[in-house]
Amino acid sequence: MKLIPTSKNAIALYCVTGIAFGFFAAGLFKILDYFIVKASLFISTGILFVFAFNYALKNDTKKNRPEDTLQDDSH
């Protein structure tokens, strides 16, 4: 088992989990009222949104087969 994620999906899941846990813990311990905690959580959410939007713009569709060579799949 790898402790450090290497794929983009795993890194995004760890970031979202950390932010969600941060909101939960801050609300549970009633420190969400402090400005620095609110600012750090909302800034991290905003940065994650910017990265997700940037990744969505760069996402290219990949075709399994080129359209030039047709294959018969009726075997």
N, C-alpha and C positions, 0 to 999 in steps of 0.2 A: 504494500500500500504506500502510495506516494503522499507525503505531507504537503508538498509544494505543488500546486496545480500548474499544468503546462498548457492546457488548451484554453481558448478564449471563453468557452462555455463554463468551464470550471471556475475560472477567475471571476466571471460575472456572477455566478451563483454564490461564491464566497463573499463577494462585495454586497450583494443584496441581503444575504443572511446576516452579515455584520451590521448593516444599517437597520434592518428590521429588529434585530436583537438590541441594538442601541436605543431605538425608540421605545421598545418594550421595557427595557431596564430603566431608562430615564423616567418613564411614566410610573413604573412600579415603585421606585425609590423617591418619587416626587422631586426630582432634580430637573425635570423638563421645564420648569418655570425659570431657570437661569438662562440668561441670554446667550452665554457662550456655548451651552449645551445645545440650545435650539439652533444657533448659527452653525455649529459644526455638523449637526445631523442634516440640516437642510442644504448646506453647501455640499456635503458628500452625496446627497440625493441628486442635487443638480448636476454635479460632475458626472455621476453615473448616467444620468439622462442624456447629457451631451455626448458621452462616449457611445451610448446605445444608438443615438440618432446618427452619429458619424458612421458607425458600423453598418447601420441600415442603409445609408446612402451608398456605401462602398460595396454592399453585398451584390454579387453577380450570380445570375442563375447559371447552373452548369447542366449541360445536356449530356445524357448518357451515351448517345451515339451521334456521330456526325450525320447530317441530312443527306450527304452525297451518296454514301454507300448504304443501300437498303439490304436488310437481312431478312431471311425467312425464319420466323419463330414458330412454325406450325409442327415442330417435331414432336 
